[in-house]
Amino acid sequence: MTERDLPFNQLVLASGNAKKITELQSMLGDRVEVVPQGRFVAEEAEETGLTFVENALIKARHAARASGLPALADDSGLAVDALGGAPGIYSARYAGGAGDQANNAKLLEALSGVPEAQRTARFISVLVLLRHAEDPTPIICEGVWEGRILEAPRGENGFGYDPLFWVPECECSSAELDAATKNRLSHRGRAMALLHQRLGLA
């Protein structure tokens, strides 16, 4: 797929997360208008997949079908080594859908007593782009961001697990980074850079 193949001035984002929409819009730049899927359909897709790739495909197909537009979906999460890769694909609903603060509290409880050297983790993002709901050749791009989990939250920026994710190269938490730096370093930023290359937008 190239930029010429796609009516790429508008793209539906398969998410109702306002912060994620803002983040992805800033990564895509002015050439593309990111439209939230809530403009076309109230309910979000049921994430029945067992991997980030499966769930991203489900979400992109749902958004493309509802909108009639090309669709971009991100499925992302945090994989903690000491927890066998959890919370993984269940990151957003780790605490039963109670929100970021509850998710962070549950993660800290699960890692209680785990020493710093064993608190290694990574953010993973899989972006899927479909030209239409039945697109047989989706673009799939993955980004990984290595770090570790802090013992207490730090910083006020970002969302999700950002306050607990230590970024070694910056010696701060993800929530202490400014938006531009985070977008350059993050799992989602890395996946988006690959997408730009695949589309000839880089």
C-alpha positions in Angstrom: 0.0 0.0 0.0 1.2 3.5 -0.8 -0.1 6.9 -0.1 -1.6 7.0 -3.6 -3.7 3.9 -2.8 -5.4 5.5 0.1 -7.9 8.5 0.4 -5.6 9.6 3.1 -6.8 13.0 4.0 -9.2 11.5 6.5 -8.8 8.4 8.7 -11.0 6.9 11.4 -9.3 6.0 14.6 -10.7 2.9 16.2 -10.6 4.3 19.7 -12.7 6.3 22.1 -9.6 7.3 24.1 -9.4 11.1 23.7 -5.7 11.2 24.8 -4.8 8.4 22.4 -6.6 10.2 19.6 -4.7 13.4 20.3 -1.4 11.6 20.5 -1.9 9.8 17.2 -3.1 13.0 15.5 0.1 14.7 16.5 2.2 11.8 15.2 0.3 11.8 11.8 0.6 15.6 11.3 -1.5 18.0 9.4 -1.8 15.9 6.2 -4.3 13.6 7.8 -7.5 14.3 9.8 -8.0 11.7 12.5 -11.7 11.1 13.1 -12.8 9.2 16.3 -15.0 6.2 15.6 -17.5 7.7 18.1 -18.7 9.9 15.3 -20.0 6.8 13.5 -20.7 4.2 16.1 -21.3 4.3 19.8 -20.0 0.9 20.9 -16.4 -0.2 20.7 -15.4 -3.5 19.2 -15.3 -6.5 21.6 -11.6 -7.4 21.9 -11.8 -11.2 21.7 -8.3 -11.8 20.4 -5.5 -13.3 22.4 -2.8 -11.1 20.9 -2.2 -7.4 20.2 -2.3 -8.1 16.5 -5.7 -9.9 16.6 -7.3 -7.2 18.7 -6.0 -4.4 16.5 -7.4 -6.1 13.5 -10.8 -6.6 15.2 -10.9 -2.9 16.1 -9.8 -1.6 12.7 -12.3 -3.7 10.9 -15.1 -2.6 13.2 -14.2 1.1 12.7 -13.9 0.8 8.9 -17.2 -1.0 8.6 -19.0 1.6 10.7 -17.5 4.6 9.0 -16.8 3.6 5.4 -13.3 5.2 5.8 -9.8 3.8 6.0 -9.3 2.8 9.6 -6.3 2.9 12.0 -6.3 0.8 15.2 -3.8 0.7 18.0 -3.7 -2.2 20.4 -1.1 -1.7 23.0 -0.2 -2.6 26.5 2.4 -3.2 29.2 4.3 -6.5 29.5 6.0 -7.0 32.9 8.6 -9.8 33.0 8.1 -10.6 36.7 4.4 -11.1 36.0 4.9 -13.4 33.0 4.0 -10.7 30.5 0.9 -9.4 32.3 -1.1 -7.3 32.1 -0.4 -7.6 28.4 -3.5 -7.3 26.2 -5.6 -6.8 29.3 -3.6 -3.6 30.3 -6.5 -1.2 29.9 -8.9 -3.4 31.9 -6.4 -4.9 34.4 -8.4 -3.7 37.4 -11.7 -4.6 35.8 -12.3 -1.4 33.9 -11.9 0.9 36.9 -9.5 3.3 35.2 -5.8 4.2 35.1 -5.4 4.9 38.8 -6.8 1.5 39.7 -4.7 -0.3 37.1 -1.6 1.4 38.5 -2.5 0.5 42.1 -3.1 -3.2 41.1 0.3 -3.3 39.3 2.1 -1.9 42.3 0.4 -4.4 44.5 1.4 -7.3 42.2 5.0 -6.2 42.2 5.2 -5.6 46.0 8.6 -6.8 47.2 10.0 -7.4 43.7 13.5 -5.9 43.6 14.4 -3.1 41.1 16.5 -5.4 38.9 13.5 -7.8 38.4 11.0 -5.0 37.5 11.9 -5.0 33.8 9.0 -4.3 31.4 8.1 -3.0 28.0 5.3 -1.2 26.3 4.1 -2.8 23.1 2.1 -1.2 20.4 0.6 -2.8 17.3 -0.8 -0.4 14.6 -3.1 -1.9 12.0 -4.2 0.1 9.0 -7.1 -1.1 6.8 -8.1 0.6 3.5 -11.6 -0.8 4.0 -13.3 -3.4 6.3 -12.6 -6.3 4.0 -9.0 -5.3 3.2 -7.0 -8.6 2.7 -3.6 -6.9 3.0 -3.6 -4.7 6.2 -0.5 -2.8 7.1 0.8 -4.1 10.5 3.5 -2.2 12.4 4.9 -3.0 15.9 6.8 -0.8 18.3 8.5 -1.8 21.6 9.7 0.5 24.4 11.9 -1.1 27.1 12.0 0.1 30.7 11.1 -0.9 34.2 8.4 -0.4 36.7 8.9 2.2 39.5 7.8 1.6 43.1 5.6 4.7 43.1 4.1 7.0 40.4 6.1 10.0 39.1 5.0 12.8 36.8 1.8 14.3 35.6 1.9 13.8 31.8 0.7 11.0 29.6 -1.9 8.4 30.6 -2.2 4.8 31.5 0.9 3.3 33.1 3.1 6.3 32.2 3.7 7.4 35.8 5.1 4.0 36.7 7.2 3.4 33.6 10.9 4.3 34.1 12.7 5.4 30.8 16.4 4.6 31.3 17.7 6.7 28.5 16.0 9.8 29.9 16.3 8.9 33.6 12.7 9.8 34.3 9.3 8.3 34.1 7.2 8.4 30.9 4.8 10.7 32.7 7.7 13.2 33.2 8.5 13.5 29.5 7.1 16.3 27.3 4.7 15.1 24.5 7.2 15.5 21.7 9.9 13.5 23.4 7.4 10.8 24.4 6.1 10.6 20.8 9.6 10.1 19.5 10.7 7.4 22.0 7.5 5.5 22.8 6.2 2.2 21.6 3.4 4.0 19.7 5.8 6.5 18.2 8.1 3.7 17.0 5.2 1.8 15.4 4.0 5.0 13.8 7.5 5.7 12.4 7.3 2.3 10.7 3.8 3.1 9.4 5.1 6.4 7.9 7.8 4.4 6.1 5.3 1.9 4.7 3.0 4.6 3.4 5.8 6.7 2.0 5.0 9.6 4.4 8.4 9.6 6.1 
